[in-house]
Amino acid sequence: MKSTFIWYPGDYEIWLGNKMNNRRTERGAFFPPFWKTDSHYVTVEFSKEVCLEQEETIDIVAEGTYNLKLDGKLQFGMPSTFTVPAGNHKICIKVHNQATPPTLFVEGKTINSDSSWKVTYEDKEWIDESGKASDTSATTYMDAGYWNFDSPDKLPSKFQLCREKKEAVCVERKNFGILADFGKETFGFLTLNHIKGDKGKIHIYYGESQEEAMDKDYCETLDKIAIDGWDITDLATKKSYHRVSEDFTLESSKAFRYVYIEVEGDIVIGKPSMEYEYLPETYRGSFRCNDEEVNRIWDIGAYTMHITTRECFIDGIKRDRWVWSGDAIQSYLMNYYLFFDQDTVKRTIWQLRGKDPVSAHINTIMDYTFFWFKSIADYYLYTGDKHFVVQIYPRMQTMMDHVLSRTNENGMVEGLAGDWVFVDWADFPMDKHGALSFEQILFCKSLETMQQCAQLVGNSADEAKYSKLAKELRAKLLPTFWNEEKSALVHNVKSGSLQQGEQVNKFANMFAIILNYLSEEQKEIVMQKVMLNPDVLKITTPYMRFYELEAICSRGMQTEVLPEIKSYWGGMLRQGATTFWEKYIPEETGTQHLAMYGRPYGKSLCHAWGASPIYLLGKYFLGIKPTKPGYEEYIIKPSLGGLQWMEGTVPTPFGSIYVKMTDEEIIVKSDGGKGTLIYNDIIMEIPANEIKSIKYT
């Protein structure tokens, strides 16, 4: 492996995510996350055992102050080059950096910094009275973390997303200022061009809609700057800048389509532009069909995913810009059918978990902790990356210890002080007290994930422990929550008792279908009594529509789902959406669809969880899903669902899988793995690198 910068696993990811999470502002005010923020270890030891036939000179670059030991002997200064003699040796480089994560780059003929180096943040060495250092250490060594910083001048601490200049598509005079329209939802840094004048102020109001940008009193984000000759001051941060030209790009990135600008004093500005900021991604997945509205839904979903894929997967680009576990798990799943970007998945999982000790649920939300566990099982299934599971497993253990410490006398979880029990932004009263069936199903899946991962890392004691806990909880689910009269799982049981509540909603029932916690007979009953029943309380967020439609697709009812996709996501497009929203209620008129959280423009109009058709079309229409980790084995079970034809590719670790289906033929090509095509009574093996075609009419 070539040389790359390395660090303690999770440290750089946490640090980078912290920078991103703390860029949120609300009307010019700094707005940090309201959960515990962890940081990197400030001193890290990097070590490597080598066996050299001849001496070798290595180059060393570190972010921080460092020392070097060869076979336990401290070397002079901070050598940027060092010659390692022939023979067997142990190289140890200890790096200290309070400001940014300690990172290391070593390059030689055979000695190169990579994931084979061992790292620790506490060497636990000691020195006796004779001055001799201990020969052994009680510390736990991890494999080094890394990403793609593959040259000595490509410092991890200097990482920036890419930028591309974009022009406004329309600029017009409005009221006392100018309104710029950039044509679609976007994200980046506004550039004020051709600034002239000596002294004054510039007021900038951003909006995902024209109404928001023009509403100076209630728009969610804004900037105010003062001009004094060639000097500019950001009035929110008090930072000052000296211009070197008539153009000035603001330091703070924002989400917007529209920007309204007013000026004071003798200041005059020209047509504004922007620097669009993005993470480079390759669209490895694709989907096309005879229905142009569905094609547009796929395209807008893909753009929504891309613009919310940043240092980590974030929720929405305007308001929070934070990493939320419930949002992220859906981004991961959509990513597996669009980019297959493993690095951003891993960064986000590390960032969400943070460090020990655990003092609260992830994002303070109980269900988001369980989604975090499930995301690791999903990651392993799609990628086959066992090494990541081994690295993250110790933090899975301590996270689960926290969960188990908060179970009730029945071994179930319920909201305690400091816990946010979320489930969904529901438009109906939902009792969050007692043991919720939804939470127990996710908890049970988390225990099963722990059992699977314990087996994977070779921890037999944990495997037995979590197997027992999962079986015990699973055995309690139906006796506790299944109601024969309602033919469904009830929402909750009262605190301190097993008395069932009256409400039946879709949340627990659809997860019970997806995760196979119901018998085939019960699944059919629940489909009719709950999932397809118009009298059952409706889901209005794309967040839970994701799972609602997955549950229906999992029963082979794509013909029921396609009209829902066209109605729900097509409905947003007909409202003028250029990215998909945090929530959509078709009955809302005028500017009602912009409001949320008691604020007229509180709703995010570019929210990652809005892109779920990417996942549904790839997994359940093209019908491609792995059955063994890393697509070692997979199935293709295509369904037109009312379309006349469709074709698309799904990315995998070995390349891609292509499917085309018409009303009379299925064509399949795969770059690897062992595939099985299933359609009605047709079962066909799919060899790698061969085109297979079947006629089925």
N, C-alpha and C positions, 0 to 999 in steps of 0.2 A: 504494500500500500504506500502511496506517496505521502509526503509529509503534510500535516494539517495542524492547525491550532487545536489544542485539546484543553479540557477543563474538568472540574468535578461534575459528574452527571447531574443535570437538573439545575446547576447554579446559573449558568449563562441563560438558560431558558427562563428561569424565575426573574433574573435581572432584566432581561429584554422585555418580558411581559409586564414587569412593573413600570418600565418607561412608557410603554404603550397605554396601560391602564390609567396612568396618572396624567394623561394629556386631556382628559375630559374637562370641559368647562361648561358652565351654565350661565348664559348672559354675562360673560366676562369673568365669572368667578371660578376659581380652581375647585374641582369636585373630585376628590380621590375616592377609591373604592371603600365600601364600609365594612369590609371583612379584614381579617388579620393579614398584614403584608409581611412576608418573609424576605430575607436577603441572602446573598451568597456568603460562603465561608471566605474569610479574609486571608487565610493562610492555607495553602494547599501544597502537599508534597506529591511530586510526580516521580515515578521510578520505573526502571527497565533493567532486566537482566540480559546481558549480551554475551555472545561467544564469538570472538573475532580471530580469524586466521592471521590477520596482520593489523597493525595499528590503523586507526581511522580518525580523521578530523571531522568534528561536527560543528555546525553553526547553531547558535542559540538566540532566540528572540523570546522575551517574556513580557507580558503586560503586568508590571509590578516590580518590586525589588526582589532579588532572588540570590540564592547561593547554590553551589554545586558540590556534591560529595561523590567521590569515587571510592567504592568499597568501604564506605564509612568515614573516609578521610576528607575533611573540609578543604576545598581549594581556595586559592586567593581571589578576592574580589568578586565581580560579576562577569565572568568570561563570556565574550560573545562568540569565541571559538575555543574549542578544547580538543586535545588529542587523546583518544582512548587507546591504551596499549593493547597489543594482541593478548588473547587469553579470555578467561571468564571474568566478568566484572558486573557490578551493580552500580548503575548510575541513578543518583537521587538529586532532583532539583526542587527546591522549596521556594515557592513564590508567594509574596505578600502583596495584597492590593486592597485597600479599604474602599476605594471609589468604584472600581469595576471588578468583575470576576477575574481572579488570577488565571491567566491562560499561558500556554507554552507552545513554542514551535521549535522543533529540533530537526535538522536536516544534515544527513551524511550520506555515505555511499550505501550503507545497509542499515544504519541507525536512523530511524525516522519517527517523529511523533505521530502516533495514531491510536486507535482504540485498544491496542494491545498493551499500552502503558497502564500501570496501576496508579491509582490516586487515593489519597486519604486526607482528611482535614485534621486528624489528630494522630501523630505517630506513636504516642504513648511510650516513648523511650525514656530511659532513666540512666543516671550515672552513679556508680558506687563511690565509696570513699577513696578508692585508688585512682579515680578519674576514668575508669573504663566504662564505656557505654554498653547497655544491655544488648545481648545478641538476638533477642526476640522481641516482638511487639504484639500487644493485644488488640491493635486496631483492626478495623474491617477495611479491606482494600476493595475498591470498585474499579471496573474498567473505565477508562477515560471517556468523557463525552466529547463530541465533535459535531461539526456541521459541514460547511463547505469553504472554510477560510484556508485555502490551500497554497498560499504564498506568504512569505515573511512580512510583506508590506500590507497584507489584507487583514488588518487588526479587527478582531471580533467586536471590540468596544466601539468601533467607528461604523458599525453596520448602519446602512440606510436603505430604505425601500427605493425603488426606481422612480424617476420622475420624467414626465413628458409634457411639453407645453401644449396647452389647448386654448383655442380662442372662443370667446362668446359667440353664439350663433346670431344673437340679436341684442342690440343695446338701444334703449329708447329713453327719452326724457319722461319722468314721472314725478308729479308733485314738485318737490324742491330738489330733486336729485336725478340719478339715472338708475335704471333697472337693467341688469344684464341677465340674459337667459343663456345657459350653456347647453341647452337642448335635451339633456337627460340628467338623471341623478349622477353625481360625481363626487370625488373626494380629493382634496389636496390643498394647495396654498394659493391664495389669491394674489395676483400681481397688479399693482396700480401703475399704469403706464403714463408717461409724459406728464409727470407732476410738475406744475409750474406755480410760482408764487413764493412769497417770503415767509408768511406766518399764518397759521390757522389749524383747523382740526378736520379730520376725515372720519365720518361715522359709517360703519359698514354693518349691514344687517343681512344675515343669510337665511335662506329658506329652501326646504324641499318642495315647497309650493310657492306660487307668486304671492298668495295671500299671506303666508308666513313672512316672506322677505319684506313685504310692504308694511307689516305690523311692527312698528318700532318698539312698542311697549310689551309685546308678548312673544316675539320670535325667540326661539330657543338659544340661538348662538349669535354673537355679534363681536365686533372689534371696534375700538376707538383709538386713533393715533393722533399725535400732535406733530405739526411740522414747524420747524424753526430753521429756516434756510435749508442747508443740506443735512440737517440733523432730524431724526425721527424718533419719537418716544412712544412706545406702546403704553397706553394709559392704564391698562389692566395689570401688566407685569412690572411696569416702571423701567423696563429695559430700553436703552437708547442705542441707536444705530446711526452711523454716518453714511449717507448715500454717496455713491460714486457715479451715479447716472440719474436720469430723470425717472427711471423705473425702480420700483421697490416691491419685493416679494415678502409678504408677511411670514413670520416665523411659525405661527400657529396654524396647523392644518384644520380644515373644516369639511363637513359634508354639506352639499348644496346642489341645487339646480339653478336657483335664482339668487342674485345678489343685488341689494338696493344700497346705493351709496349717496350720502349727502356730505357737502363740504361747508366749512366755515372760513371766514377771513378772506384773504385774496387768493386762496388756493384754487387751481383749476386742474382737472385730470382728464386724460383721454380714455379710450376704450379699454376696460380691464380685460385681463386674460388670467390664466391660472397654470400652475404646474400640477398636473394630475399625478398622484402618488399611488404606486401599486406594487404588489409582489409579482414578479414574473412567473407565470404559470403556463403550461402547455395544455390545451384542451385535448386530452387523450380520449375522452369519451365523446360520443356523438349520438344524435337521434334525429331522424327525419321520417315523415309519414305523409299521407295524402292530405291531411287536415292542416292547413296553414296556420290556424289559430293554435293548434297544439305545438307546431314547430316554433311559433313565436313564444309560447309559454316556456318551451325548453330554452330558447335563446335568452329570454329575460331572466329565467332561473339561473342560467350559467353566469350571466353578468352579475346578478345579485351575489352569487357565491364568490365570484372573483373579487368583487369590490369589498367584501367582508372577510376575505382571506388576507391577513396582513402578517405581522410578526407572529401572531397566533390567530386562531379563528375567533372573531369577535361577534357580538350579537347584532348591533346595528351601527351604522357609521355616523349618525347625527348625534344621538343623545348619550347613550352609555359609552360605546366604544370600549367595552370591557369584555373580559373572558368569563362567560357564564357556562357552567357545566352542562345544563340542560340544552342550551343553544348549541354548544360545541359538539355534543354527541351526534346531533343531526348534521352538522357541518361535516364531521368525519364521514358519515355514511354517504352523504351526497358527493363528497370528495372522492370516495372510492369508485364512483361511477362517472366522474368528470376529470379530475386531475391525477388521482392516485398519488398525492403528495404525502409521503410518509413522514417527512421531516416536520412539517407544520403540525401534523397530528401529534407527534411525540412532544414537540415544544409545548403545545397547548396542554397536554396531559400533565407534564412536569409542572408547568406554571400553575395550573389549578390546584395541584396537590400541595405545593409549598413544602415546608419543613416540619419536622417534629420539634416540640411536642404538639399533638393535635389538641386544639381547644374548642373547636366548633366544626360543624358540618361545612363542606365545601360551598363557598358563596353564602354560608350560614343556612343553606336550604337542605333539608333532609333528603328530599328526592334527588337533588343534584349530586349528593354523595353517592347514591346508588347508581345514577347514570354514569358517574366517573368510573365505578367498578365495571359496569357493563361495557364502557368504551374500550377498556383494555382487552376484554374478551373479543369484542368486534375487531379490534386492531389485529390481534393475533390470527383470527380466522381469515381476514382478507389478505394479510401480508406474510404470515408465517414467520414473523420476526420474533423468535424465541429470546434472543439476546435482550431485547427491550423489556420483555416480561421479567427476566432475571434481574435486570437493573432496577426496575420499579417495584419489585415484589416487597422489599422491606418496608416501603412506605404504604403499600397495600395492607400489610400486617398491622401497622400502627393505626391506620385509618379505620380498619375493621375493629380493632380493640376499642376505639372510641365509640363506635356504633354499639358494640355489644355491652359496653358499660352503661348504655342508656335504654336498654330494653326493659319492658315491664315484667310483671310476674308471670305472664303467659308467653314470654320470650318474643314478644312483638314490640315494634317501635311505635311510639306516639310522640307528638310534639311536646318537648319540655322547655323550660325557660331558656331563651336564647336560640331556639330552633324556629326557623321559618318553614312552615309546611305550605308549599306553594301549589302544586298540582298544575294549575292553569289560571289564566285570566278569564274566569268564568263569568257569564252574564246572568248568573242565577245564584241564589244563596247556597253556599257550600260549607257545611260544618267541618272545621279543621280539628276538632277535639276528638279524643279517644283514638283508637287504633283504626286507621283508614285501610281499606282493602287494597287500594292502589299502592300504598307505601309497603305493605307486607309482601306484595308480589315482587316489587323491585328489590326489597330486602332479601327475599328468598333467592332471586336471581343473582344478587351480589354474593351470597354465601356459596352458591354453586360456582360462581366465577372464581372465588377464593379456592375452592376445592380443585378446580381445573388448573389454576396457576400454581398451586402448591405441588400438584403432581408434576407439572412441567418443570419446576425448578428442583424437583427431587426432595421435597420436604414431606416425608411420609407422615410425620406426626400432625402437621397442619392439615394434610389431606384428609386424615381420619377425623380430625376435629371438625372441620368445616362440612364434611360429608354428613356427619351426625347432626349438626345444627341445621343444615339445609333440609334433611329428611324430616326432622322433627317439625320444622316450620311448615314445610309443604303439606304434611299430614294434617295440620290445623287449619289450612286456608279454607277449604270448602266447608268443613263442619262449622266454622266460625262465621263465614260471610255468605254462603250460598243460601238463597231463599227459594224454596220449592214453589211457593205460591207465585212469586214474581218471576221465577225461572231466570234468575240472574244473581250476580254478586251485589249485595247491598254496599253502600258507600262506606259505612263505618259501624263500629260497635262502641257503646258508651264507655267512657273512662271508668275503670274500676269494676267493669262487668263485661259480660259477653252478650248484652242485650243489643240486638240489631237495630240500627237506625232505619228510617223509612225510605230514604232517598235511594234511587237507582240512577246512576249516570253511566256514561260510556267509558270513563277513564279506566277503572279496574277491569271491566269486562273486555275491553279491546286488548289490554296487555295480557290478560289471561289467555286470550286466543293466540296472540303472537308468540308468547313464550311457552305455549303448550301446557298450561296448568288446568285445562279442562279436557274432558273426554270428547270424542268426536260428536257424540249425541248432544252434549252440553254446548259445544261450539255452534251447532246448527240451531239449537234453541235460542242461544244468546244472539246469534245473527238476526233472527226474525223478531225476537221480543225486545231487543235493545238496539243493535247497530243499525238496522234498517227500519226501525220504528219511528215515524215522524213525530210521535207524541213524547218521545224521550228528549230530555233537555239537550239543546243543540250546542255543538262546539263551534266557536267563531274565530279561533286563532289558527293560523297556519301551523303553529307549534303542535297542537294536538290533532289537527286535521291530518298531519303527517302519519300519526299512528292509527287514527280512525280509518283512513283509506288503506293503510298497510294491512290492517286486520281484515278488511273486506277483500283485498287482493289475495291475501293468504288463503282465502277460501275459494279461489278461482273465479271471482266475480268481477273481473276487469270491466265487463260490460256495464256494471253498476258504477264503476269508478270513473270511467272516461267522461260521462256527462258531468260528474261532480268537478273534475279537473277543469273542464271547459267553462262551467258555470262559475266556480269560485275564483280560479286564477284568471280565467278569461274575463270575469267581472272586474277584476282590478285593472286589467288592460283597457277595458272599455271606459274606465274612470280616468284614463290617461297615465297609468303607472308605467314608469320606465325601469323600475325595480320592484320587487315584491315586498309587501308590507308586514308589519308586526301583527296586525289584526285587520279583518275585513268583515263588515256587516253589510250585506247588500242593501238592506232597507235604509241605510243612512243616506241623506241627501245633502247637497250643498257642501259646506265645509265641515259637516259633522264627521266625515271620515278622517279628518286631520287631528281630531281631539283624542286625548287619552290622559289618564292620571289627573283629571281635573284641570288640564291645561289645554288651551285651544289648539296648540300644535305639538302636543306631547307625544303623539304617535310617531314611531319610526316608519318611514316609507321606504326604507331599505334595510330589511331584516333578514339575517341568514336563514332563519327557520322558514322563511317564505318560499325557499327554493326547492321544496320537497318533490315537485314533479320530476326533477333530475333523478332522484332515487327510485321513485315509483315506476317511471318509464324504463329505467335500466334493469331493475330487479324483477319487476312483475309483468311488463309488457314484452321487452326483449327476453325476459325470463332467465337472466344469467345470475347465478349465485354460487359461491364456493361451498363445498361440503366438507373439505379438508383444508387445513391451514395453507395459506398462500396459493390457493387454487390448484393444489396438488391434484385434487379431484373437484369437479364442479358439475352442475346440471344446467341445462338450457331447457326451459319450459315456456316457450313463447305463447303469447295470447294477443291477438289483434284487438280484442275488447271493443269491437265496433268499427275499427279502422279498416280501410280497404287494403293498405299495405304499410309496412314500416321497415326501416333498416337502421342499424346503429352499431357502434362498437363500445365495448366495456373494457377499460384498462385493467391489467393484471401485473403481477411481479415479472412475468415472463414475456410481456408484450400486450396483446389484446385479443379479444374474442369478437368476431363479427357475426351478426345475424341479419338476414333479410327474410321477410315473410310477406307473402301475398295471400290472396284467398284460395290459392291452389298449390303453393310451393313454399318450402323453407330451405334457405341456403345458409350454411354455417362454415366459418373458417376460424381456426384457433392457432395461436403461436406456440402453445405448449399445454402441459397438464393433461389429465385424463378426464375427458368430458363425456357426458351422457345427454343426448337429446331425447326429451320426453314430450310426446304430443298425442293425446288420446291413448290409443293402444299401440302407438309406435314408440319403440325404444331403440335408439341407435347410438353406438359408441362413436366418439368424435376424435379421430387421430390428430396429432399435431401437424400443422403445416399442410393439411389437405383440405380441399373444398368439398364439402358433402352437401348433396341436394336430395330432397325427397318431395315427391308429389303426394298430396294427401286428399285430393278431391275425388 
